[in-house]
């Protein structure tokens, strides 16, 4: 399912127009991105949790030359699926 299909499904299930469903989805995604960007954890009970984690600096290897390179530390976004999402997949 892509974003357009999701918008169509939300519009159909909620009785909203596609334009309103798109605005609602964009608003939700923007709010999640803003919160995670600030380092906050976003928990949607039953669906999952978005959080930020720090990845430490480490040594890596250039696959073309075999040369050792330094990979810098960075922040990454993690998602942990909730119980209802896990059940839906099983």
Order of alpha helices (4+ residues) and beta strands (2+ residues): alpha-alpha-beta-beta-beta-beta-beta-alpha
